């Protein structure tokens, strides 16, 4: 799953706003059963950690799970809840092929034209 740039930036900012480094580490460990240090080196600053975490979640197809954990942990964070609502709306649109880097192919020609000069 490839998040569009603006949505990625919104989610990253909301996660940084809602969690400090220790809280993010706990969220990932308890919610995803992953050590944050395995996906985002802890010597990096919070911005870099969140970016590494989101990139990993995209590659591992765990963005929905990460956001569900964050939503449950911070139900009163308006910024986080609004960002996740944007993600939900985007995901509900069926994750269009262009957003995943795929280019739609035209349909094949009708059977009655196959093998004939056009």
Backbone as JSON, one array per atom type, in Angstrom:
{
  "sequence": "XXXXXXXXXXXXXXXXXXXXXXXXXXXXXXXXXXXXXXXXXXXXXXXXXXXXXXXXXXXXXXXXXXXXXXXXXXXXXXXXXXXXXXXXXXXXXXXXXXXXXXXXXXXXXXXXXXXXXX",
  "N": [[0.85, -1.17, 0.0], [0.65, 2.11, -0.93], [0.83, 5.21, 0.37], [-0.57, 8.35, -0.58], [1.44, 11.29, -0.97], [0.56, 13.78, 0.42], [-1.28, 12.71, 2.3], [0.34, 10.93, 3.69], [2.09, 12.78, 4.89], [0.28, 14.15, 6.54], [-0.58, 12.1, 8.29], [1.89, 11.43, 9.47], [2.55, 13.84, 10.81], [0.42, 13.94, 12.61], [0.84, 11.64, 14.16], [3.3, 12.31, 15.34], [2.46, 14.48, 16.84], [0.76, 13.28, 18.66], [2.2, 11.33, 20.08], [5.12, 10.84, 22.09], [8.61, 9.86, 21.89], [9.02, 7.58, 23.63], [6.39, 6.8, 24.1], [5.57, 6.18, 21.53], [7.23, 4.01, 20.99], [6.21, 2.19, 22.89], [3.57, 1.94, 21.91], [3.99, 0.7, 19.41], [5.21, -1.67, 20.2], [3.32, -2.91, 21.93], [0.94, -2.76, 20.46], [1.5, -3.65, 17.84], [3.21, -5.71, 18.16], [5.94, -5.47, 17.64], [9.31, -4.44, 17.8], [10.17, -1.13, 17.99], [12.75, -0.26, 17.42], [13.6, -2.07, 15.53], [12.47, -1.28, 13.17], [12.7, 1.45, 13.01], [15.39, 3.13, 13.8], [16.25, 3.96, 17.12], [17.99, 5.97, 17.77], [17.51, 8.02, 16.12], [15.74, 11.14, 15.56], [12.38, 12.07, 16.64], [10.78, 12.77, 14.41], [12.1, 11.46, 12.28], [11.88, 8.83, 13.21], [9.09, 8.41, 13.16], [8.62, 8.73, 10.4], [10.14, 6.57, 9.39], [8.74, 4.48, 10.62], [6.15, 4.72, 9.46], [6.84, 4.27, 6.77], [7.79, 1.64, 6.93], [5.4, 0.41, 7.78], [3.83, 0.78, 5.51], [5.25, -0.83, 3.62], [5.02, -3.33, 4.88], [2.36, -3.65, 4.81], [0.79, -2.83, 6.99], [-0.4, -0.52, 7.77], [-3.21, 0.03, 8.32], [-3.49, -1.41, 10.72], [-1.58, -0.19, 12.4], [-2.69, 2.39, 12.56], [-5.15, 1.82, 13.73], [-4.35, 0.98, 16.27], [-3.15, 3.35, 17.19], [-5.36, 5.06, 17.13], [-7.0, 3.87, 19.1], [-5.39, 4.21, 21.33], [-5.18, 6.96, 21.62], [-7.85, 8.32, 21.84], [-8.89, 10.86, 22.23], [-7.41, 12.69, 20.88], [-7.71, 15.15, 18.73], [-6.35, 15.93, 16.4], [-5.04, 13.57, 15.6], [-7.24, 11.82, 15.31], [-8.62, 13.11, 13.24], [-6.76, 12.94, 11.15], [-6.64, 10.16, 10.82], [-9.25, 9.71, 10.05], [-9.17, 10.91, 7.53], [-7.46, 9.1, 6.27], [-9.11, 6.82, 6.4], [-11.21, 7.61, 4.7], [-9.83, 7.84, 2.29], [-8.94, 5.17, 1.98], [-11.39, 3.91, 1.75], [-12.13, 4.58, -0.77], [-11.18, 2.62, -2.32], [-8.46, 2.45, -2.8], [-7.11, 3.58, -5.26], [-5.63, 2.44, -8.39], [-3.64, 4.18, -9.48], [-2.66, 5.41, -7.22], [-1.18, 3.42, -6.13], [0.92, 3.23, -7.77], [0.47, 1.87, -10.1], [-0.45, 1.67, -13.5], [-3.49, 1.88, -15.07], [-4.55, -0.53, -17.47], [-5.76, -0.61, -20.85], [-8.89, -2.18, -21.79], [-9.03, -5.47, -23.32], [-9.4, -5.98, -26.91], [-12.68, -6.45, -28.39], [-13.91, -9.8, -28.92], [-14.74, -10.26, -31.56], [-13.07, -8.74, -33.09], [-10.54, -9.67, -32.85], [-7.64, -10.77, -34.43], [-8.36, -9.75, -36.88], [-7.89, -7.32, -39.45], [-7.93, -3.93, -38.66]],
  "CA": [[0.0, 0.0, 0.0], [1.43, 3.34, -1.03], [0.04, 6.38, 0.75], [-0.25, 9.58, -1.3], [2.31, 12.17, -0.2], [-0.11, 14.65, 1.4], [-1.86, 11.9, 3.37], [1.49, 10.45, 4.46], [2.55, 13.9, 5.71], [-0.75, 14.41, 7.56], [-0.5, 11.03, 9.29], [3.15, 11.56, 10.2], [2.43, 14.98, 11.72], [-0.53, 13.59, 13.67], [1.5, 10.68, 15.06], [4.29, 13.07, 16.12], [1.73, 15.32, 17.77], [0.06, 12.46, 19.66], [3.08, 10.44, 20.83], [6.54, 11.13, 22.17], [9.4, 8.69, 21.5], [8.75, 6.43, 24.49], [5.0, 6.38, 23.87], [5.54, 5.54, 20.21], [7.87, 2.7, 21.18], [5.23, 1.34, 23.59], [2.46, 1.69, 20.99], [4.4, -0.27, 18.39], [5.49, -2.96, 20.86], [2.1, -3.54, 22.45], [-0.11, -2.81, 19.46], [1.89, -4.36, 16.62], [4.13, -6.78, 18.56], [7.18, -5.2, 16.92], [10.18, -3.49, 18.47], [10.35, 0.05, 17.15], [14.15, -0.19, 17.0], [13.79, -2.93, 14.36], [11.96, -0.61, 11.96], [13.09, 2.86, 13.06], [16.44, 3.25, 14.82], [15.86, 4.86, 18.2], [18.9, 7.12, 17.89], [16.98, 9.08, 15.26], [14.76, 11.99, 16.24], [10.99, 11.6, 16.54], [10.32, 12.92, 13.03], [12.68, 10.37, 11.49], [11.3, 7.57, 13.67], [7.72, 8.31, 12.64], [8.71, 8.5, 8.96], [10.59, 5.18, 9.2], [7.64, 3.61, 11.03], [5.12, 4.75, 8.42], [7.37, 3.6, 5.57], [7.76, 0.21, 7.23], [4.0, -0.03, 7.8], [3.42, 0.69, 4.11], [5.86, -2.02, 3.02], [4.5, -4.53, 5.54], [0.9, -3.59, 4.69], [0.25, -2.79, 8.35], [-0.88, 0.84, 8.07], [-4.49, 0.01, 9.03], [-3.28, -1.91, 12.08], [-0.9, 0.87, 13.13], [-3.63, 3.48, 12.83], [-6.16, 1.34, 14.69], [-3.72, 1.03, 17.6], [-3.0, 4.76, 17.56], [-6.72, 5.57, 17.39], [-7.45, 3.35, 20.39], [-4.54, 4.74, 22.39], [-5.4, 8.41, 21.75], [-9.19, 8.61, 21.31], [-9.26, 12.27, 22.41], [-6.53, 13.54, 20.08], [-8.46, 15.61, 17.55], [-5.47, 15.92, 15.24], [-4.84, 12.18, 15.19], [-8.51, 11.27, 14.84], [-8.93, 13.72, 11.94], [-5.85, 12.36, 10.16], [-7.06, 8.78, 10.57], [-10.49, 9.81, 9.27], [-8.75, 11.15, 6.14], [-6.98, 7.81, 5.77], [-10.27, 5.95, 6.22], [-11.92, 8.06, 3.5], [-8.98, 7.45, 1.15], [-8.96, 3.71, 1.86], [-12.73, 3.52, 1.33], [-12.23, 4.8, -2.22], [-10.68, 1.44, -3.01], [-7.03, 2.52, -3.06], [-7.03, 3.58, -6.71], [-4.38, 1.91, -8.92], [-2.62, 5.21, -9.64], [-2.07, 5.68, -5.91], [-0.26, 2.33, -5.85], [1.97, 3.25, -8.77], [0.1, 1.05, -11.26], [-1.16, 2.38, -14.54], [-4.55, 1.02, -15.61], [-4.39, -0.96, -18.85], [-7.05, -0.61, -21.56], [-9.45, -3.52, -21.91], [-8.68, -6.12, -24.59], [-10.41, -5.72, -27.95], [-13.76, -7.43, -28.43], [-13.56, -11.05, -29.6], [-15.02, -10.25, -33.0], [-12.02, -7.98, -33.77], [-9.26, -10.33, -32.66], [-7.13, -11.42, -35.62], [-8.81, -9.07, -38.1], [-7.34, -5.99, -39.67], [-8.88, -2.93, -38.19]],
  "C": [[0.9, 1.23, 0.0], [0.52, 4.52, -0.72], [0.41, 7.56, -0.14], [0.54, 10.52, -0.39], [1.61, 13.05, 0.82], [-0.72, 13.87, 2.57], [-0.76, 11.36, 4.28], [1.95, 11.56, 5.42], [1.57, 14.21, 6.84], [-0.68, 13.37, 8.67], [0.77, 11.13, 10.12], [3.07, 12.69, 11.22], [1.51, 14.65, 12.89], [0.08, 12.61, 14.66], [2.54, 11.39, 15.93], [3.61, 13.92, 17.18], [1.15, 14.51, 18.93], [0.99, 11.65, 20.56], [4.49, 11.0, 20.91], [7.29, 9.83, 21.84], [9.09, 7.44, 22.31], [7.34, 5.9, 24.27], [4.85, 5.67, 22.52], [6.13, 4.13, 20.28], [6.9, 1.72, 21.85], [4.06, 0.98, 22.67], [2.81, 0.59, 19.99], [4.63, -1.64, 19.02], [4.21, -3.65, 21.3], [1.02, -3.71, 21.38], [0.21, -3.65, 18.23], [2.8, -5.56, 16.9], [5.44, -6.7, 17.77], [8.0, -4.25, 17.78], [10.43, -2.33, 17.53], [11.77, 0.13, 16.61], [14.43, -1.06, 15.77], [13.36, -2.24, 13.07], [12.36, 0.86, 11.89], [14.12, 3.03, 14.17], [16.13, 4.33, 15.85], [16.83, 6.02, 18.4], [18.46, 8.27, 16.99], [15.99, 9.92, 16.05], [13.34, 11.5, 15.95], [10.46, 11.7, 15.11], [10.82, 11.77, 12.16], [12.1, 9.02, 11.91], [9.9, 7.37, 13.11], [7.75, 8.04, 11.13], [9.15, 7.07, 8.66], [9.47, 4.2, 9.54], [6.55, 3.57, 9.96], [5.58, 4.06, 7.14], [7.37, 2.09, 5.76], [6.33, -0.32, 7.17], [3.43, -0.13, 6.39], [3.94, -0.6, 3.48], [5.28, -3.31, 3.58], [2.97, -4.63, 5.45], [0.22, -3.63, 6.06], [-0.22, -1.39, 8.74], [-2.22, 0.8, 8.79], [-4.34, -0.43, 10.49], [-2.6, -0.86, 12.95], [-1.88, 1.97, 13.51], [-4.73, 3.06, 13.79], [-5.6, 1.38, 16.11], [-3.59, 2.47, 18.09], [-4.35, 5.38, 17.91], [-7.21, 5.13, 18.76], [-6.67, 3.95, 21.55], [-4.79, 6.22, 22.65], [-6.77, 8.81, 21.21], [-9.58, 10.09, 21.4], [-8.34, 13.22, 21.65], [-7.25, 13.92, 18.79], [-7.61, 15.53, 16.29], [-5.3, 14.5, 14.71], [-6.13, 11.59, 14.63], [-8.88, 11.83, 13.46], [-8.04, 13.14, 10.84], [-6.26, 10.93, 9.81], [-8.37, 8.76, 9.79], [-10.18, 10.09, 7.8], [-8.25, 9.86, 5.51], [-8.16, 6.89, 5.47], [-11.04, 6.31, 4.95], [-11.14, 7.67, 2.25], [-9.05, 5.94, 0.92], [-10.32, 3.22, 1.37], [-12.94, 3.72, -0.17], [-11.63, 3.65, -3.01], [-9.22, 1.5, -3.36], [-6.79, 2.48, -4.57], [-5.67, 3.12, -7.23], [-3.29, 2.96, -9.07], [-1.93, 5.52, -8.33], [-1.08, 4.59, -5.53], [0.86, 2.27, -6.87], [1.67, 2.38, -9.98], [-0.67, 1.92, -12.25], [-2.24, 1.45, -15.09], [-4.3, 0.7, -17.08], [-5.75, -0.92, -19.54], [-7.58, -2.03, -21.66], [-9.03, -4.15, -23.24], [-9.75, -5.84, -25.64], [-11.5, -6.78, -27.9], [-13.35, -8.65, -29.26], [-13.75, -11.0, -31.11], [-13.97, -9.46, -33.79], [-10.66, -8.65, -33.67], [-8.87, -11.03, -33.96], [-7.58, -10.78, -36.92], [-8.09, -7.75, -38.22], [-8.39, -4.98, -39.26], [-8.9, -1.75, -39.08]]
}
